[in-house]
Amino acid sequence: MKKIFIPSENAAELFSNRIGNIVLEKRPEYGSNNSFLCPFLEREDLLPKEKTSIGNYQDIHFWNNQKQDWSFEIPENWVNKSWCFMINSYCRDLEFRNKITVEERKEIEFNIQNIESAISKSITDKEYTLFKGLGNTDWLNGIETDRTYIEKAFGSYSLDINRALKYINTEDPILFQLILKEKSQALYIDDSEEEILLPRNINWKIKEMRKPVLPISSNINKTTDKEITVFEIEILKK
């Protein structure tokens, strides 16, 4: 696979508002109830229980109640994001479901149903370019171009490449780039990370690699001296 080196000290020169042949258009003003980019707390069509479950999954607001009395030991780096960890683990690993209590399974399924309901009400108004920085890259060993993969958990991406890079593994920096098509089901969470949540069980593949010009102001290369590998991925119809 091709690798892309991005010297952070030349970030200003690299910012060309282009990623390959894709133009990054100026996004609508935040907070408009008629916009796909309306923060979930401001949406009138979402139920209170849906907003609570989204907030639990995102967990960056002071009012989020991150459950800490799980029967399963939460990894230290996920303690403050316990709901996100438990929901994703529940979706991805059948054996994991047997490690938790019946009551915990009901709680997780309740949140999953609410998030899925909110996503089903959320349709993109146009095409968007999304990014995902990968913290854990071990599962990519042996991954193949053009082979179909399934993401069983909710897919978390950002409209802002620099926010996505905050989650990247600095020892093995890999960035996913995805073109989300118009009229796709996807939930815009809010402005804090410009996060977009995709439905569960998405089929995707890695397309042929390109060398895009990335608008980036991160110092990741300066601190790690590593090259960033960019995977351009594509969502497939079921």
DOMAR-439163 format. One line per 8 residues: their letters; for each residue x, y, z of N, C-alpha, C. Coordinates in nm, 4 decimals, decimal comma. Example, Ala and Ser with C-alpha at 12.3 -4.5 7.8 and 13.67 -1.06 7.14 Angstrom:
# residues 2
as) 1,3190/-0,5690/0,7800/1,2300/-0,4500/0,7800/1,3200/-0,3300/0,7800 ~ 1,2850/-0,2250/0,7080/1,3670/-0,1060/0,7140/1,2900/0,0030/0,7870
This chain:
# residues 238
mkkifips) 0,0818/-0,1197/0,0000/0,0000/0,0000/0,0000/0,0858/0,1255/0,0000 ~ 0,0392/0,2286/-0,0668/0,1137/0,3533/-0,0708/0,1044/0,4250/0,0626 ~ 0,2088/0,4962/0,0979/0,2090/0,5739/0,2208/0,2259/0,7213/0,1880 ~ 0,1673/0,8036/0,2736/0,1657/0,9466/0,2494/0,2359/1,0164/0,3637 ~ 0,3423/1,0874/0,3347/0,4135/1,1606/0,4394/0,3658/1,3045/0,4402 ~ 0,3270/1,3514/0,5590/0,2721/1,4858/0,5716/0,3566/1,5648/0,6696 ~ 0,4508/1,6468/0,6238/0,5328/1,7263/0,7159/0,4495/1,8359/0,7797 ~ 0,4341/1,8313/0,9117/0,3433/1,9240/0,9791/0,3874/2,0689/0,9671
enaaelfs) 0,5175/2,0942/0,9567/0,5630/2,2322/0,9498/0,5195/2,3008/0,8207 ~ 0,4779/2,2233/0,7203/0,4313/2,2811/0,5945/0,2793/2,2748/0,5841 ~ 0,2132/2,2650/0,6990/0,0685/2,2456/0,6984/-0,0044/2,3575/0,6252 ~ 0,0394/2,4806/0,6461/-0,0294/2,5939/0,5825/-0,0241/2,5834/0,4308 ~ 0,0904/2,5405/0,3795/0,1037/2,5268/0,2350/0,0194/2,4112/0,1829 ~ 0,0038/2,3069/0,2666/-0,0713/2,1901/0,2225/-0,2213/2,2139/0,2221 ~ -0,2650/2,3136/0,3002/-0,4084/2,3354/0,3085/-0,4585/2,3948/0,1775 ~ -0,5130/2,3106/0,0932/-0,5573/2,3554/-0,0388/-0,7062/2,3345/-0,0584
nrignivl) -0,7770/2,2931/0,0509/-0,9196/2,2648/0,0427/-0,9517/2,1520/-0,0539 ~ -0,8532/2,0653/-0,0758/-0,8781/1,9526/-0,1645/-0,8246/1,8241/-0,1035 ~ -0,8955/1,7170/-0,1300/-0,8472/1,5840/-0,0957/-0,8579/1,5044/-0,2243 ~ -0,7470/1,4846/-0,2902/-0,7508/1,4233/-0,4225/-0,8271/1,5152/-0,5156 ~ -0,9314/1,4606/-0,5785/-1,0126/1,5425/-0,6679/-1,1446/1,5829/-0,6021 ~ -1,1498/1,5739/-0,4689/-1,2717/1,6057/-0,3960/-1,2575/1,7424/-0,3312 ~ -1,3477/1,8323/-0,3596/-1,3421/1,9659/-0,3018/-1,4148/1,9658/-0,1680 ~ -1,3488/2,0176/-0,0647/-1,4123/2,0306/0,0662/-1,4936/2,1592/0,0683
ekrpeygs) -1,6245/2,1460/0,0549/-1,7100/2,2633/0,0505/-1,7309/2,3201/0,1907 ~ -1,7608/2,4486/0,1950/-1,7918/2,5109/0,3232/-1,9236/2,4544/0,3746 ~ -1,9234/2,4111/0,5003/-2,0416/2,3478/0,5561/-2,1431/2,4526/0,6008 ~ -2,2719/2,4126/0,6100/-2,3750/2,5064/0,6563/-2,3481/2,5500/0,7999 ~ -2,4113/2,6596/0,8395/-2,3974/2,7058/0,9772/-2,4555/2,6016/1,0720 ~ -2,3879/2,5793/1,1833/-2,4357/2,4833/1,2807/-2,5634/2,5343/1,3476 ~ -2,6442/2,4411/1,3941/-2,7610/2,4767/1,4734/-2,8882/2,4984/1,3942 ~ -2,8832/2,4894/1,2636/-3,0034/2,5067/1,1839/-3,0855/2,3785/1,1871
nnsflcpf) -3,2120/2,3886/1,2275/-3,2963/2,2700/1,2368/-3,3255/2,2096/1,1005 ~ -3,2968/2,2815/0,9950/-3,3182/2,2299/0,8608/-3,1916/2,1685/0,8032 ~ -3,0858/2,1694/0,8796/-2,9582/2,1200/0,8310/-2,9287/1,9824/0,8875 ~ -2,8647/1,8985/0,8068/-2,8181/1,7681/0,8544/-2,7209/1,7862/0,9692 ~ -2,6519/1,8994/0,9726/-2,5501/1,9247/1,0734/-2,6057/1,9900/1,1999 ~ -2,7316/1,9702/1,2261/-2,7906/2,0210/1,3498/-2,7474/1,9319/1,4661 ~ -2,6874/1,9878/1,5728/-2,6495/1,9075/1,6895/-2,7699/1,8314/1,7456 ~ -2,7468/1,7086/1,7898/-2,8591/1,6217/1,8276/-2,9439/1,6791/1,9409
leredllp) -2,8840/1,7542/2,0332/-2,9604/1,8102/2,1446/-3,0587/1,9181/2,0995 ~ -3,0349/1,9761/1,9823/-3,1211/2,0827/1,9315/-3,2302/2,0299/1,8389 ~ -3,2265/1,9013/1,8093/-3,3245/1,8452/1,7159/-3,4576/1,8188/1,7850 ~ -3,5640/1,8662/1,7220/-3,6970/1,8506/1,7793/-3,7579/1,7149/1,7475 ~ -3,7028/1,6450/1,6495/-3,7602/1,5167/1,6093/-3,7064/1,3988/1,6898 ~ -3,6035/1,4198/1,7704/-3,5475/1,3115/1,8507/-3,6143/1,3061/1,9877 ~ -3,6432/1,1855/2,0327/-3,7060/1,1653/2,1628/-3,6045/1,1840/2,2751 ~ -3,6509/1,2197/2,3953/-3,5588/1,2349/2,5089/-3,4738/1,1110/2,5337
kektsign) -3,5324/0,9926/2,5222/-3,4555/0,8706/2,5460/-3,3485/0,8500/2,4386 ~ -3,3778/0,8935/2,3157/-3,2785/0,8835/2,2089/-3,1616/0,9776/2,2363 ~ -3,1924/1,0979/2,2813/-3,0870/1,1947/2,3129/-3,0018/1,1465/2,4299 ~ -3,0653/1,0842/2,5289/-2,9903/1,0326/2,6434/-2,8935/0,9234/2,5999 ~ -2,9391/0,8319/2,5154/-2,8535/0,7221/2,4697/-2,7392/0,7724/2,3825 ~ -2,7670/0,8706/2,2973/-2,6600/0,9300/2,2160/-2,5576/0,9966/2,3065 ~ -2,6067/1,0700/2,4065/-2,5168/1,1365/2,5002/-2,4315/1,0386/2,5775 ~ -2,4897/0,9255/2,6180/-2,4125/0,8226/2,6872/-2,3015/0,7687/2,5980
yqdihfwn) -2,3351/0,7446/2,4715/-2,2370/0,6894/2,3780/-2,1246/0,7892/2,3530 ~ -2,1595/0,9158/2,3393/-2,0591/1,0177/2,3112/-1,9813/1,0549/2,4366 ~ -2,0523/1,0749/2,5460/-1,9972/1,0887/2,6811/-1,9026/1,2053/2,7081 ~ -1,9049/1,3112/2,6309/-1,8128/1,4210/2,6613/-1,8804/1,5352/2,7367 ~ -2,0122/1,5276/2,7553/-2,0830/1,6323/2,8279/-2,0824/1,6037/2,9777 ~ -2,0848/1,7073/3,0574/-2,0762/1,6913/3,2028/-2,1942/1,6132/3,2595 ~ -2,3093/1,6145/3,1882/-2,4277/1,5483/3,2413/-2,4353/1,4020/3,2022 ~ -2,3425/1,3538/3,1213/-2,3461/1,2127/3,0828/-2,3183/1,1241/3,2036
nqkqdwsf) -2,4010/1,0244/3,2194/-2,3850/0,9311/3,3303/-2,3112/0,8075/3,2805 ~ -2,1814/0,8035/3,3024/-2,1020/0,6885/3,2605/-2,1046/0,5818/3,3699 ~ -2,1814/0,4791/3,3464/-2,1986/0,3704/3,4430/-2,0636/0,3083/3,4779 ~ -2,0370/0,2924/3,6065/-1,9083/0,2386/3,6521/-1,9221/0,1081/3,7298 ~ -2,0430/0,0639/3,7564/-2,0600/-0,0577/3,8359/-2,0917/-0,1795/3,7488 ~ -2,0205/-0,1898/3,6368/-2,0387/-0,3045/3,5481/-1,9825/-0,4305/3,6135 ~ -2,0402/-0,5441/3,5776/-1,9856/-0,6709/3,6256/-1,8581/-0,7054/3,5503 ~ -1,8407/-0,6429/3,4334/-1,7224/-0,6648/3,3504/-1,6220/-0,5530/3,3778
eipenwvn) -1,4955/-0,5879/3,3916/-1,3936/-0,4866/3,4197/-1,3631/-0,4051/3,2944 ~ -1,3850/-0,2757/3,3028/-1,3620/-0,1858/3,1901/-1,2129/-0,1540/3,1802 ~ -1,1531/-0,1632/3,0601/-1,0123/-0,1227/3,0445/-0,9920/0,0204/3,0930 ~ -0,8779/0,0482/3,1514/-0,8522/0,1773/3,2147/-0,8769/0,2945/3,1208 ~ -0,8339/0,2813/2,9948/-0,8490/0,3927/2,9014/-0,9934/0,4120/2,8544 ~ -1,0839/0,3224/2,8952/-1,2244/0,3344/2,8584/-1,3144/0,3638/2,9783 ~ -1,2549/0,3839/3,0958/-1,3344/0,4054/3,2169/-1,4300/0,5234/3,2022 ~ -1,3829/0,6308/3,1408/-1,4673/0,7490/3,1230/-1,5534/0,7427/2,9971
kswcfmin) -1,5463/0,6300/2,9279/-1,6304/0,6077/2,8104/-1,6887/0,4672/2,8193 ~ -1,7381/0,4330/2,9368/-1,7809/0,2951/2,9609/-1,8957/0,2516/2,8703 ~ -1,9916/0,3420/2,8467/-2,1037/0,3046/2,7611/-2,0581/0,2760/2,6187 ~ -1,9709/0,3593/2,5666/-1,9201/0,3396/2,4310/-1,8483/0,2054/2,4210 ~ -1,7632/0,1750/2,5189/-1,6896/0,0484/2,5184/-1,7846/-0,0704/2,5252 ~ -1,8820/-0,0646/2,6157/-1,9729/-0,1774/2,6336/-2,0633/-0,1971/2,5120 ~ -2,1115/-0,0881/2,4547/-2,1981/-0,0989/2,3370/-2,1214/-0,1571/2,2188 ~ -2,0021/-0,1052/2,1919/-1,9230/-0,1561/2,0798/-1,8833/-0,3015/2,1006
sycrdlef) -1,8415/-0,3361/2,2222/-1,8016/-0,4740/2,2514/-1,9202/-0,5683/2,2373 ~ -2,0360/-0,5244/2,2815/-2,1581/-0,6041/2,2718/-2,1933/-0,6315/2,1256 ~ -2,1752/-0,5313/2,0408/-2,2079/-0,5457/1,8988/-2,1088/-0,6365/1,8257 ~ -1,9833/-0,6295/1,8631/-1,8784/-0,6975/1,7876/-1,8491/-0,8400/1,8325 ~ -1,8755/-0,8706/1,9588/-1,8282/-0,9967/2,0152/-1,9425/-1,0719/2,0821 ~ -1,9850/-1,1830/2,0210/-2,0939/-1,2618/2,0775/-2,0560/-1,3196/2,2133 ~ -1,9305/-1,3589/2,2281/-1,8861/-1,4157/2,3550/-1,8921/-1,3122/2,4672 ~ -1,8740/-1,1862/2,4312/-1,8769/-1,0793/2,5313/-2,0123/-1,0735/2,6012
rnkitvee) -2,1183/-1,1038/2,5283/-2,2528/-1,0955/2,5845/-2,2719/-1,1939/2,6998 ~ -2,1969/-1,3028/2,6951/-2,2083/-1,4028/2,8015/-2,1283/-1,3652/2,9260 ~ -2,0471/-1,2596/2,9151/-1,9634/-1,2178/3,0276/-2,0313/-1,1131/3,1157 ~ -2,1466/-1,0650/3,0716/-2,2159/-0,9610/3,1478/-2,3511/-1,0134/3,1953 ~ -2,4137/-0,9399/3,2832/-2,5398/-0,9854/3,3415/-2,6571/-0,9613/3,2466 ~ -2,7679/-1,0273/3,2764/-2,8895/-1,0108/3,1965/-2,9362/-0,8655/3,2009 ~ -2,9292/-0,8044/3,3171/-2,9712/-0,6655/3,3318/-2,8833/-0,5723/3,2489 ~ -2,7532/-0,5991/3,2460/-2,6617/-0,5172/3,1657/-2,6906/-0,5326/3,0174
rkeiefni) -2,7235/-0,6530/2,9761/-2,7583/-0,6745/2,8351/-2,8822/-0,5936/2,7981 ~ -2,9793/-0,5898/2,8876/-3,1012/-0,5132/2,8614/-3,0706/-0,3640/2,8509 ~ -2,9847/-0,3149/2,9382/-2,9472/-0,1729/2,9354/-2,8767/-0,1380/2,8047 ~ -2,7839/-0,2237/2,7635/-2,7085/-0,1992/2,6403/-2,8008/-0,2035/2,5197 ~ -2,8886/-0,3046/2,5146/-2,9813/-0,3170/2,4023/-3,0768/-0,1981/2,3961 ~ -3,1159/-0,1466/2,5113/-3,2023/-0,0284/2,5168/-3,1329/0,0908/2,4518 ~ -3,0062/0,1116/2,4839/-2,9302/0,2220/2,4250/-2,9064/0,2006/2,2762 ~ -2,8769/0,0774/2,2370/-2,8561/0,0476/2,0949/-2,9818/0,0791/2,0151
qniesais) -3,0974/0,0365/2,0652/-3,2236/0,0617/1,9959/-3,2502/0,2112/1,9809 ~ -3,2214/0,2868/2,0854/-3,2434/0,4317/2,0795/-3,1508/0,4991/1,9790 ~ -3,0246/0,4567/1,9772/-2,9285/0,5151/1,8826/-2,9661/0,4787/1,7399 ~ -3,0050/0,3532/1,7189/-3,0469/0,3109/1,5851/-3,1697/0,3893/1,5395 ~ -3,2618/0,4134/1,6306/-3,3816/0,4899/1,5970/-3,3455/0,6320/1,5556 ~ -3,2520/0,6931/1,6285/-3,2084/0,8296/1,5958/-3,1386/0,8338/1,4601 ~ -3,0549/0,7342/1,4325/-2,9852/0,7295/1,3037/-3,0846/0,7130/1,1896 ~ -3,1884/0,6317/1,2110/-3,2878/0,6078/1,1054/-3,3630/0,7352/1,0679
ksitdkey) -3,3658/0,8329/1,1587/-3,4322/0,9611/1,1323/-3,3380/1,0626/1,0685 ~ -3,2137/1,0240/1,0478/-3,1091/1,1190/1,0067/-3,0564/1,0820/0,8687 ~ -3,0804/1,1683/0,7713/-3,0414/1,1422/0,6328/-2,9535/1,2566/0,5826 ~ -2,8419/1,2222/0,5207/-2,7507/1,3255/0,4700/-2,8166/1,4062/0,3590 ~ -2,7929/1,5368/0,3612/-2,8513/1,6260/0,2614/-2,7633/1,6410/0,1382 ~ -2,6403/1,5910/0,1482/-2,5477/1,5948/0,0351/-2,4327/1,4989/0,0647 ~ -2,3321/1,5009/-0,0193/-2,2147/1,4146/0,0007/-2,1179/1,4795/0,0995 ~ -2,0603/1,3976/0,1885/-1,9649/1,4470/0,2877/-1,8383/1,3618/0,2868
tlfkglgn) -1,7257/1,4259/0,3155/-1,5986/1,3560/0,3321/-1,5717/1,3391/0,4810 ~ -1,5554/1,2144/0,5250/-1,5369/1,1832/0,6665/-1,3997/1,1219/0,6918 ~ -1,3545/1,1342/0,8176/-1,2236/1,0807/0,8563/-1,2339/1,0056/0,9884 ~ -1,1493/0,9054/1,0013/-1,1440/0,8271/1,1251/-0,9990/0,7923/1,1556 ~ -0,9497/0,8388/1,2697/-0,8158/0,8018/1,3136/-0,8225/0,6740/1,3942 ~ -0,7389/0,5776/1,3623/-0,7452/0,4473/1,4280/-0,6476/0,4392/1,5443 ~ -0,7007/0,4118/1,6628/-0,6158/0,3948/1,7796/-0,5600/0,2544/1,7878 ~ -0,6445/0,1557/1,7586/-0,6023/0,0156/1,7577/-0,5907/-0,0311/1,6135
tdwlngie) -0,4715/-0,0668/1,5715/-0,4494/-0,1068/1,4318/-0,4134/-0,2543/1,4178 ~ -0,4121/-0,3283/1,5284/-0,3729/-0,4694/1,5222/-0,4634/-0,5498/1,4304 ~ -0,5927/-0,5153/1,4307/-0,6883/-0,5927/1,3517/-0,6709/-0,5727/1,2010 ~ -0,5876/-0,4752/1,1622/-0,5651/-0,4497/1,0197/-0,4614/-0,5429/0,9585 ~ -0,3932/-0,6207/1,0418/-0,2939/-0,7146/0,9891/-0,3606/-0,8129/0,8932 ~ -0,3096/-0,8189/0,7717/-0,3645/-0,9101/0,6726/-0,4847/-0,8565/0,5981 ~ -0,5221/-0,7318/0,6240/-0,6370/-0,6747/0,5546/-0,6052/-0,6577/0,4066 ~ -0,7057/-0,6778/0,3208/-0,6842/-0,6800/0,1765/-0,7688/-0,5751/0,1058
tdrtyiek) -0,7131/-0,5190/-0,0007/-0,7867/-0,4250/-0,0840/-0,8967/-0,4982/-0,1599 ~ -1,0125/-0,4347/-0,1709/-1,1289/-0,4845/-0,2449/-1,1994/-0,6032/-0,1793 ~ -1,1541/-0,6450/-0,0636/-1,2267/-0,7482/0,0101/-1,3339/-0,6808/0,0956 ~ -1,4509/-0,7443/0,1098/-1,5605/-0,6861/0,1857/-1,5471/-0,7167/0,3346 ~ -1,5657/-0,6129/0,4163/-1,5613/-0,6273/0,5616/-1,6910/-0,5723/0,6208 ~ -1,7229/-0,6153/0,7415/-1,8444/-0,5701/0,8089/-1,8081/-0,5041/0,9412 ~ -1,8573/-0,3828/0,9623/-1,8426/-0,3156/1,0913/-1,9696/-0,3418/1,1711 ~ -1,9602/-0,4266/1,2701/-2,0780/-0,4672/1,3462/-2,1219/-0,3615/1,4470
afgsysld) -2,0306/-0,2749/1,4862/-2,0642/-0,1683/1,5812/-2,0973/-0,0401/1,5051 ~ -2,1371/0,0635/1,5785/-2,1608/0,1931/1,5157/-2,0274/0,2502/1,4686 ~ -2,0283/0,3130/1,3517/-1,9057/0,3715/1,2977/-1,8951/0,5183/1,3337 ~ -1,7884/0,5557/1,4028/-1,7687/0,6941/1,4456/-1,6643/0,7618/1,3579 ~ -1,7044/0,8694/1,2892/-1,6168/0,9444/1,1996/-1,6280/1,0932/1,2319 ~ -1,5385/1,1723/1,1741/-1,5429/1,3169/1,1931/-1,5346/1,3881/1,0589 ~ -1,5983/1,5052/1,0527/-1,5861/1,5902/0,9350/-1,4530/1,6644/0,9338 ~ -1,3869/1,6688/1,0480/-1,2625/1,7444/1,0647/-1,1447/1,6484/1,0745
inralkyi) -1,0538/1,6544/0,9797/-0,9403/1,5628/0,9773/-0,8518/1,5781/1,1003 ~ -0,8360/1,6997/1,1493/-0,7493/1,7208/1,2648/-0,8081/1,6608/1,3922 ~ -0,9404/1,6626/1,4041/-1,0029/1,5966/1,5186/-0,9867/1,4453/1,5082 ~ -0,9977/1,3924/1,3868/-0,9799/1,2481/1,3673/-0,8384/1,2050/1,4028 ~ -0,7410/1,2893/1,3717/-0,6010/1,2550/1,3977/-0,5680/1,2503/1,5467 ~ -0,6529/1,3093/1,6304/-0,6281/1,3037/1,7746/-0,6415/1,1617/1,8285 ~ -0,7109/1,0767/1,7536/-0,7342/0,9394/1,7990/-0,6410/0,8393/1,7312 ~ -0,5474/0,8885/1,6543/-0,4617/0,8010/1,5762/-0,3550/0,7356/1,6642
ntedpilf) -0,3134/0,6165/1,6261/-0,2034/0,5467/1,6936/-0,0728/0,6073/1,6436 ~ -0,0009/0,6775/1,7299/0,1182/0,7503/1,6849/0,2315/0,6580/1,6423 ~ 0,2278/0,5322/1,6855/0,3313/0,4372/1,6449/0,2983/0,3708/1,5121 ~ 0,1715/0,3696/1,4770/0,1272/0,3105/1,3509/0,0120/0,3955/1,2984 ~ 0,0422/0,5190/1,2535/-0,0632/0,6151/1,2179/-0,1394/0,5774/1,0911 ~ -0,2665/0,5448/1,1106/-0,3531/0,5074/0,9990/-0,4800/0,5909/1,0048 ~ -0,5188/0,6433/0,8905/-0,6365/0,7284/0,8793/-0,7311/0,6700/0,7759 ~ -0,8579/0,6544/0,8122/-0,9610/0,6154/0,7167/-1,0226/0,7413/0,6565
qlilkeks) -1,0434/0,7383/0,5266/-1,1135/0,8464/0,4567/-1,2335/0,7854/0,3857 ~ -1,3508/0,8410/0,4095/-1,4745/0,7855/0,3559/-1,5580/0,8946/0,2911 ~ -1,6087/0,8675/0,1721/-1,7038/0,9572/0,1071/-1,8437/0,9067/0,1394 ~ -1,9155/0,9824/0,2220/-2,0514/0,9449/0,2599/-2,1478/1,0081/0,1603 ~ -2,2221/0,9253/0,0911/-2,3062/0,9731/-0,0176/-2,4327/1,0429/0,0326 ~ -2,4884/1,1240/-0,0549/-2,6145/1,1911/-0,0253/-2,7240/1,0886/0,0012 ~ -2,8152/1,1205/0,0924/-2,9284/1,0366/0,1309/-2,8844/0,9081/0,2013 ~ -2,7701/0,9155/0,2689/-2,7250/0,8037/0,3520/-2,7778/0,8224/0,4938
qalyidds) -2,8020/0,7128/0,5625/-2,8386/0,7210/0,7036/-2,7134/0,7461/0,7859 ~ -2,7132/0,8547/0,8610/-2,5986/0,8904/0,9448/-2,6429/1,0005/1,0398 ~ -2,5901/0,9975/1,1618/-2,6309/1,0928/1,2647/-2,5180/1,1895/1,2963 ~ -2,5427/1,3204/1,2772/-2,4468/1,4214/1,3209/-2,4687/1,4434/1,4698 ~ -2,3622/1,4277/1,5503/-2,3776/1,4390/1,6954/-2,3736/1,5845/1,7398 ~ -2,2595/1,6487/1,7296/-2,2548/1,7914/1,7614/-2,1222/1,8513/1,7171 ~ -2,1013/1,9795/1,7538/-1,9869/2,0539/1,7023/-1,8561/2,0217/1,7735 ~ -1,8632/1,9582/1,8898/-1,7429/1,9385/1,9712/-1,6342/1,8625/1,8965
eeeillpr) -1,6727/1,7564/1,8256/-1,5764/1,6803/1,7456/-1,6230/1,6663/1,6013 ~ -1,7332/1,7347/1,5692/-1,7937/1,7233/1,4361/-1,8092/1,5762/1,3995 ~ -1,8597/1,5017/1,4971/-1,8693/1,3558/1,4846/-1,9961/1,3137/1,4126 ~ -1,9816/1,2154/1,3248/-2,0942/1,1554/1,2548/-2,0953/1,0063/1,2856 ~ -2,2124/0,9564/1,3246/-2,2273/0,8167/1,3627/-2,3003/0,7415/1,2522 ~ -2,2393/0,6323/1,2067/-2,2984/0,5493/1,1020/-2,3692/0,4292/1,1634 ~ -2,4650/0,3708/1,0918/-2,5377/0,2544/1,1446/-2,4456/0,1346/1,1665 ~ -2,4961/0,0378/1,2409/-2,4239/-0,0879/1,2599/-2,4314/-0,1730/1,1329
ninwkike) -2,3451/-0,2727/1,1274/-2,3459/-0,3739/1,0206/-2,3283/-0,3138/0,8810 ~ -2,2398/-0,2157/0,8728/-2,2059/-0,1556/0,7435/-2,1048/-0,2448/0,6712 ~ -2,1307/-0,2722/0,5438/-2,0343/-0,3434/0,4592/-1,9427/-0,2416/0,3930 ~ -1,8121/-0,2643/0,3992/-1,7185/-0,1691/0,3407/-1,5974/-0,2417/0,2829 ~ -1,5255/-0,1697/0,1992/-1,4012/-0,2240/0,1438/-1,3008/-0,1111/0,1285 ~ -1,1735/-0,1477/0,1148/-1,0677/-0,0504/0,0889/-1,0530/-0,0354/-0,0618 ~ -1,0652/0,0859/-0,1103/-1,0459/0,1123/-0,2524/-0,8972/0,1265/-0,2820 ~ -0,8649/0,1440/-0,4084/-0,7248/0,1630/-0,4479/-0,6700/0,2887/-0,3823
mrkpvlpi) -0,5461/0,2801/-0,3350/-0,4872/0,3917/-0,2615/-0,4513/0,5078/-0,3538 ~ -0,4689/0,6280/-0,2998/-0,4289/0,7485/-0,3720/-0,3399/0,8323/-0,2820 ~ -0,2823/0,9379/-0,3365/-0,2010/1,0305/-0,2581/-0,2726/1,1647/-0,2501 ~ -0,3678/1,1772/-0,1565/-0,4399/1,3044/-0,1454/-0,3554/1,4110/-0,0792 ~ -0,3911/1,5352/-0,1052/-0,3313/1,6470/-0,0323/-0,4203/1,6705/0,0884 ~ -0,3654/1,6533/0,2074/-0,4470/1,6589/0,3279/-0,4374/1,7937/0,3984 ~ -0,5508/1,8575/0,4286/-0,5474/1,9792/0,5096/-0,5225/1,9408/0,6551 ~ -0,4023/1,9525/0,7007/-0,3670/1,9004/0,8322/-0,2804/1,9995/0,9086
ssninktt) -0,3105/2,0175/1,0365/-0,2285/2,1052/1,1194/-0,1771/2,0303/1,2419 ~ -0,1841/1,8974/1,2357/-0,1379/1,8163/1,3483/0,0130/1,8028/1,3453 ~ 0,0734/1,7825/1,4623/0,2184/1,7644/1,4691/0,2553/1,6172/1,4820 ~ 0,1668/1,5300/1,4363/0,1877/1,3872/1,4555/0,3195/1,3399/1,3958 ~ 0,3557/1,3891/1,2773/0,4805/1,3448/1,2152/0,6022/1,3995/1,2882 ~ 0,5874/1,5198/1,3427/0,6983/1,5819/1,4137/0,7322/1,5037/1,5405 ~ 0,6306/1,4478/1,6051/0,6528/1,3796/1,7321/0,6866/1,2324/1,7154 ~ 0,6464/1,1720/1,6058/0,6669/1,0282/1,5899/0,7622/0,9920/1,4776
dkeitvfe) 0,7825/1,0858/1,3848/0,8650/1,0576/1,2678/0,8115/0,9376/1,1904 ~ 0,6800/0,9223/1,1892/0,6154/0,8122/1,1184/0,5400/0,8664/0,9977 ~ 0,5212/0,7802/0,8993/0,4402/0,8173/0,7841/0,2957/0,7765/0,8088 ~ 0,2036/0,8600/0,7658/0,0619/0,8286/0,7800/0,0166/0,7448/0,6614 ~ -0,0490/0,6338/0,6893/-0,1081/0,5513/0,5854/-0,2559/0,5862/0,5753 ~ -0,2999/0,6234/0,4567/-0,4387/0,6625/0,4361/-0,5127/0,5517/0,3623 ~ -0,6181/0,5017/0,4237/-0,7048/0,4026/0,3603/-0,8291/0,4749/0,3097 ~ -0,8484/0,4758/0,1800/-0,9736/0,5294/0,1266/-1,0732/0,4144/0,1230
ieilkk) -1,1779/0,4236/0,2048/-1,2735/0,3140/0,2135/-1,4059/0,3531/0,1492 ~ -1,4833/0,2527/0,1153/-1,6099/0,2731/0,0459/-1,7172/0,1865/0,1108 ~ -1,8339/0,2445/0,1355/-1,9473/0,1687/0,1881/-2,0169/0,0981/0,0724 ~ -2,0481/-0,0287/0,0922/-2,1117/-0,1094/-0,0111/-2,2595/-0,1293/0,0195 ~ -2,3379/-0,1389/-0,0841/-2,4797/-0,1675/-0,0663/-2,4964/-0,3134/-0,0260 ~ -2,5925/-0,3377/0,0617/-2,6179/-0,4749/0,1063/-2,6976/-0,5501/0,0021
